[in-house]
Amino acid sequence: MDLLDALEQLGVDIDSALSRFMGNQDLLEMMYKKIPDSFEQNKDVIPLIETKKIDAAIQQAHTLKGNTGNLSITPLYTAYTEIVNDLRAGQTASALEKAKAIQPAQEKILQTIRSFI
């Protein structure tokens, strides 16, 4: 099994991502392999929400939303879209709950990618 097959099994829309990358599978795989670093740099969403640093939490969550959306990592994109929307609407408890709820799926996707690096 290759990286794209493994990610597809985790809910990543590989067909959509490939079309966005004009069918260039090598480039797409290279971009997926950059995702763990992106999450490492933007991992503070939960602590930021917990410490009421909402503007910073919105910025972090929005970055992750954009990165996962560009690569059609649908489960994470959907979650971070909802988190950003909740934070902007002042619904911090809901945003925090969603941020915590997505962690197992997020970690599984990141572990899968790391296993191919």
N, C-alpha and C positions, 0 to 999 in steps of 0.2 A: 504494500500500500504506500502511495506517495503522499506528500503533504496535502495536496489539493483534495484527494479522496478522504483523508483523515479529517480535514476541516469540514468537508461537505457532510460527513456523518454527524458533526456537531452543530449543524444548522446553518453553516456558512453557505451563501448563495454563490457558488463558484461560477455558474453560467453567467450571472449578472456581472460579477467581477471580471471575468474573462472578456466579456463584451466591452467593458469600460477600458480594458487594457488592450483592446483590438486583437484579442486572441493570443497575446504574447504571454505564454505560460511561464517562461523563465523570469520575465520582469515581474509578473504577479507574485511568484514564489519569493522573489527577492524582497518585494514590498511586505509580504506577510512576515518574513523573517525580521523585519524592522519593528514589528508591533510590540514584542516584549519590551524593547527599550523605550518605546513611547509610553507604555503603561508604567514602567519604572520611573520615568520622569514625571508622570501625572498620577501617581498612586494615592495622593492625599485627599481624595474626595470625601471619604468617610470622616477622617479627623477634622477636615475643614468644616463640614456640616455640623459635627458634634461641638466644635468650638465657636460656632456661629460666624464663621468667616465666609459668609454666603457669596459675596462677589468672587472671591478666590475659588470657591467650590464650583460656582457656575462656569468660570473660566476653565478649570480642570475638566469638568464633565463635558463641556462643549468641545474641547480639544479631543477627548476620547470619542465623543459622538462623531466628530468629523472624520477621524482616522478610521474608525470602524465602519462608518458609512461608505467611505471611498472604496473600501475593500469588501463590502457586502458581508461583513461579519454581523449578520442580522440579529442574533440574540443580544449582542452587546450594544449594537446601534439602537435597537428598540429601547433597551433599558436606559441608556444614557440620554436618549431623546426625552423619555418620560422624566428622568431625574432633572434635566435642565428645565423642562417645562414646570415641574413642581417647584423647583427652587425659585424660578422667576415669579411664580404665583404666590410665593410665601408659604408654601406647604412643605416645610422642612422635615417634618416627621415622616411624611410620605416619601420624600426624596431619600431620606436616610434608610428607611425600610427597603426601598427598591435597590439602593446601592449595596446594602448588605445582602439582599436576596440574590443579586447577580454574581456575587463573588465566587461561588462554586463553579458556575459555568465559565466565568471569566478565567479562573485558574486552570480549568481543564483545557480551554482553548490555548492559553499561553503555554502550558506544559506540552501540549501537542506540537505547537510551533517550535518550541525549544528543542524538542526531540529530533527535529530535522535540521537543526543548525550545526 
